C-alpha cells in the first residue's frame, strides 16, 4: 500500500509539474493617489517586477515587488527659515491570484504589505540636507483587471489597472504597463 501511495504521489507531481508554466517580467507604474492620500501627494511613478506561476488556462498565482515615488503637493513650504519638500516612497510586496475570463482578459486580487517612507529635503540659502523616516510596513491589498497582447511567441504586453487599498488610508489607483516573458516558450 505504501509503494502504491508513493507511486501515485510521484505520478501526480510529475503531471502537475508538466502543466505548470512560469512567466516573469517588469512593468512601468503610474500611481494616482485617492482619498486623503491625494491631499498630501501628487501622482507618482515607479516600476515592478512580476512573476507568474500558471496552473491552467484560467488560473495563475503571482508575486510582485514594486517601487513607487509620490512627490509631495506644492512647491514646498517654509519652516524656521528652511524650505521643505517631501515625498512618500512605497515598496509594495504582494502575492495574488489571476483569473482569465477569456484568453487575454483577466481579473486579479493581491494581498501583502506596502513599506512606506517619508523623505524630506530641507534647504536654505547656505545648506541642504535630506531627512528620511524608516520604512514602516502597512497591510495592503488590491483588486484589478488586465489585458494581454501577444508581442512575439515568448512575450506579451500587459496593461493592468488596480485599486490599491493600504492601511491608514494610503490608497491609490495603479496603472501598470509591462512586458512578461513566457519562459516555457523560449
C-alpha positions as CSV (number, residue, x, y, z in Angstrom):
1,X,0.0,0.0,0.0
2,X,2.9,2.4,0.8
3,X,4.5,1.7,-2.5
4,X,1.2,2.3,-4.3
5,X,0.7,5.7,-2.5
6,X,4.3,6.7,-3.2
7,X,3.9,5.8,-6.9
8,X,0.6,7.8,-7.1
9,X,2.3,10.8,-5.5
10,X,5.2,10.7,-7.9
11,X,2.9,10.4,-10.9
12,X,0.7,13.3,-9.7
13,X,3.6,15.6,-9.0
14,X,5.2,14.9,-12.4
15,X,1.9,15.5,-14.2
16,X,1.4,18.8,-12.3
17,X,4.9,20.0,-12.9
18,X,4.5,19.3,-16.7
19,X,1.4,21.5,-16.8
20,X,2.7,24.4,-14.6
21,X,4.3,27.3,-16.6
22,X,6.4,30.2,-15.3
23,X,6.4,33.8,-16.6
24,X,8.5,36.7,-15.5
25,X,8.5,40.4,-16.4
26,X,8.7,44.0,-15.5
27,X,6.4,47.0,-15.7
28,X,6.3,50.8,-15.5
29,X,3.7,52.0,-13.0
30,X,1.7,55.2,-12.6
31,X,0.2,55.7,-9.1
32,X,-2.8,58.1,-8.7
33,X,-3.4,58.8,-5.0
34,X,-7.0,58.7,-3.8
35,X,-8.9,59.8,-0.7
36,X,-6.9,61.7,2.0
37,X,-3.7,60.5,0.5
38,X,-4.4,62.7,-2.6
39,X,-4.4,65.7,-0.3
40,X,-0.8,65.1,0.6
41,X,0.9,63.8,-2.6
42,X,0.7,64.1,-6.4
43,X,0.7,61.3,-9.0
44,X,3.7,59.0,-8.6
45,X,5.7,56.8,-10.8
46,X,7.6,53.6,-10.3
47,X,8.3,50.1,-11.5
48,X,7.6,46.5,-10.7
49,X,9.0,43.0,-11.2
50,X,6.4,40.3,-11.6
51,X,6.5,36.5,-11.6
52,X,3.5,34.4,-12.6
53,X,3.0,30.7,-11.9
54,X,0.4,29.4,-14.4
55,X,-1.6,26.4,-13.2
56,X,-4.2,26.3,-16.1
57,X,-5.6,28.4,-18.9
58,X,-7.9,30.1,-16.4
59,X,-5.9,30.4,-13.1
60,X,-2.4,31.6,-12.0
61,X,-0.6,32.9,-9.0
62,X,1.6,36.0,-8.9
63,X,4.3,37.5,-6.7
64,X,5.3,41.1,-7.3
65,X,7.7,43.7,-5.9
66,X,7.5,47.4,-6.8
67,X,8.9,50.8,-6.1
68,X,6.7,53.9,-6.3
69,X,7.6,57.5,-5.5
70,X,4.9,60.0,-4.8
71,X,6.1,63.7,-4.7
72,X,4.5,66.0,-2.1
73,X,2.0,68.5,-3.2
74,X,3.1,72.1,-3.8
75,X,6.4,73.8,-4.2
76,X,7.4,73.1,-0.7
77,X,6.8,75.1,2.5
78,X,8.9,77.2,4.8
79,X,9.5,76.5,8.5
80,X,12.0,78.5,10.6
81,X,13.9,79.8,7.6
82,X,14.2,76.5,5.8
83,X,12.2,75.3,2.8
84,X,10.9,71.7,3.0
85,X,10.0,69.5,0.0
86,X,8.8,66.0,0.9
87,X,7.9,62.8,-0.9
88,X,6.5,59.4,0.0
89,X,8.2,56.2,-1.2
90,X,6.3,52.9,-1.3
91,X,7.6,49.4,-1.8
92,X,4.7,47.1,-2.3
93,X,5.4,43.3,-1.9
94,X,2.2,41.4,-2.9
95,X,1.1,37.9,-3.7
96,X,-2.0,37.3,-5.8
97,X,-4.3,35.2,-7.9
98,X,-5.3,35.9,-11.5
99,X,-8.4,34.5,-13.2
100,X,-8.6,34.6,-17.0
101,X,-12.1,35.3,-18.1
102,X,-11.2,34.9,-21.8
103,X,-7.8,34.2,-23.4
104,X,-6.2,37.6,-22.8
105,X,-8.5,39.4,-20.4
106,X,-8.1,38.7,-16.6
107,X,-9.1,39.9,-13.2
108,X,-6.8,39.7,-10.2
109,X,-6.7,40.1,-6.4
110,X,-3.5,40.7,-4.4
111,X,-2.6,40.9,-0.7
112,X,0.6,41.7,1.1
113,X,2.4,44.7,2.6
114,X,3.5,48.2,1.5
115,X,6.6,49.5,3.1
116,X,6.2,53.3,3.3
117,X,8.8,56.0,4.0
118,X,8.6,59.8,4.0
119,X,11.6,61.7,2.8
120,X,12.1,65.5,3.3
121,X,14.6,67.8,1.6
122,X,15.5,70.7,3.9
123,X,17.4,73.6,2.4
124,X,18.1,77.2,3.0
125,X,20.5,79.7,1.4
126,X,23.5,78.1,2.9
127,X,22.9,74.3,3.0
128,X,20.8,71.4,2.0
129,X,20.1,68.2,3.9
130,X,17.9,65.2,3.4
131,X,15.9,63.6,6.3
132,X,14.1,60.3,6.0
133,X,11.9,58.2,8.2
134,X,12.4,54.5,8.5
135,X,10.3,52.3,6.3
136,X,7.0,51.3,8.0
137,X,5.0,48.3,7.0
138,X,1.3,48.7,6.2
139,X,-1.0,45.9,5.3
140,X,-2.4,46.2,1.8
141,X,-4.4,44.6,-0.9
142,X,-5.5,45.4,-4.4
143,X,-8.1,44.3,-6.9
144,X,-8.0,44.9,-10.6
145,X,-8.3,43.9,-14.3
146,X,-5.8,43.5,-17.0
147,X,-5.3,42.7,-20.7
148,X,-2.5,40.9,-22.5
149,X,-1.4,41.4,-26.1
150,X,0.9,38.9,-27.7
151,X,4.1,40.6,-28.9
152,X,6.0,37.6,-30.1
153,X,6.0,33.9,-29.3
154,X,7.8,34.2,-26.0
155,X,6.5,37.6,-24.8
156,X,3.3,39.5,-24.1
157,X,2.5,43.2,-23.4
158,X,0.3,43.7,-20.3
159,X,-1.9,46.7,-19.4
160,X,-3.4,46.5,-15.8
161,X,-5.4,48.8,-13.6
162,X,-5.7,48.1,-9.9
163,X,-7.1,49.9,-6.9
164,X,-4.6,49.5,-4.0
165,X,-6.1,49.6,-0.5
166,X,-3.3,50.4,2.0
167,X,-3.7,50.5,5.8
168,X,-4.1,54.1,7.3
169,X,-5.7,55.4,4.0
170,X,-2.6,55.5,1.8
171,X,-4.8,54.2,-1.1
172,X,-4.1,54.7,-4.8
173,X,-5.1,53.6,-8.3
174,X,-2.2,52.0,-10.1
175,X,-1.8,51.7,-13.9
176,X,0.8,49.2,-15.0
177,X,2.4,48.9,-18.4
178,X,4.7,45.9,-18.8
179,X,6.2,43.0,-20.6
180,X,6.1,39.4,-19.5
181,X,8.4,36.8,-20.9
182,X,6.7,33.4,-21.3
183,X,9.6,31.2,-20.2
184,X,8.1,28.0,-21.4
185,X,8.1,29.4,-24.9
186,X,11.8,30.2,-25.0
